[in-house]
Amino acid sequence: LPLAMNPLCMLISAWLGLLRVAALDIAPMQQPAAVVGIEPNPPDTSLADHIAELLRDLNDVKTGHYSDKRIALLFKPGTHDVDIKVGYYVQVLGLGEIADDVVFTGARGVYSEPMGAIPDPRLASE
């Protein structure tokens, strides 16, 4: 086998590559403002209001349909007593290992209502 194809050489090369990466001083990743992590049962009871405010524009057919805004709500494992109306460009994600790790106990939970489509104002005919 050529030296580059030798499994032992490939393993040593990969290990040395990992050492080089581990030696780099890498700054911690900054979470974008469009990504919101949510703990289960937060002590502040205004969680529903906070989420509604985050999603206000995206839940409106006139402002959300052609918006460039995006929101991802990441729910940590546990029980979340909140209702979340999902509009345009909104993702609601549970971070558990299995689906049952994240539970929504609000009256409606995670839901979406029909919003209809409106014409793109940028394409309006004259």
N, C-alpha and C positions, 0 to 999 in steps of 0.2 A: 504494500500500500504506500502511496505517496505520503510524506510526512503530514501534510495538511489534512489528509483523509483518515489518519490514524485516530481511533476513538479516544485514546489516552491524551493525545495532543489536543484534540478538540475539547475535551473536558478541562484540561489545564488552561487552555486559552479562554474558555468561558469563565472559569474561576478567576483568572487574572482580570478579566473584564469587569466582573462583579466587584473585585477589590478596588479597581480604579473608580467605579461609580460610587462605592461606599466612601471613598476618600474625599469626594467632592463636598464642598460646603454648600448644600442646597437649601435655599430659603423655603420656609413652609408655604404651601399653596394658599393663596388668598381666595376666599369664597366670594363668587360674584354676588352682587346685590340681587340678582334675579333668582338666586337659589336660597331658599329659606328652610333651615332645619328647625323642626318642632319637637319638643320634648313631650312625653305623655303627662297628662294632668298637671299643666303648669300652674303655679300658685296664683298667677294673674288671671282673673276670670274674663279679661277682655280679649282672649284669643280669637273668638269669633269675629269681634269688631276689627281686630288687626288684620285678619285674613280677608274680610270683606273689603277693607280699605285697599289692601294690596291688589285685589282683583277687580276693583270697581270699574276701571276703564275697560278691562278685558271682558267683563260681563255685560257690557253695553254694546248692542248691535251696531250703533253708529260709530263708537270710538274703538271698539275692539276688533271689528272685522278686518280692517286694513292696518292695524297697529304694528309697529316694529318692536313692541314690548313683549317679553316672554317671562313667565314665572314658573318655577318648579318648587313645589312644596314637598319637602322630604320629612316624613313622619318616622320618628324613632320607634322601636318596638314598645308596645304597651297599648293602653286604652285611651282613646281620644274622644272626649265628649264634645263634638263640634259638627256642625253642618257646613259643607263646602260646596258652593255653587260653582261649577266648573264652566268657564267661558272659553273664549278664543285663546289659543296659545298657552294653555295652562296644563301643567302636569301635576298629578298628585301621586306620590310614590311612597310605598311602605318600605322601610329598610330592614325588615325582619328576614330571617333565613327562610321562613316559609310564610305563606299568605296569612295564616292565623296569628302571626306574631304582632300584627298591627290591626287593631280593631277600632272601628268608628261606631260610637254608641249614640250619636245625635239622632234626633227625630227623623231626619232625612239622610244623614251620613254624607257621602260624596255623591253628588247628583248633577245633572245638566238638564236645562230646559231647552226646548226648541227655540232657536233664535231667528231663523229665517235668514235670507240673504238679501243684501242691498247692493245695488250697482256700485262699482268702483267709481268714486267721484273723479278720479284721474282720467277715466275713460269716457266721461260724459260727452255726448254729442252736442254740437252747437246748433 
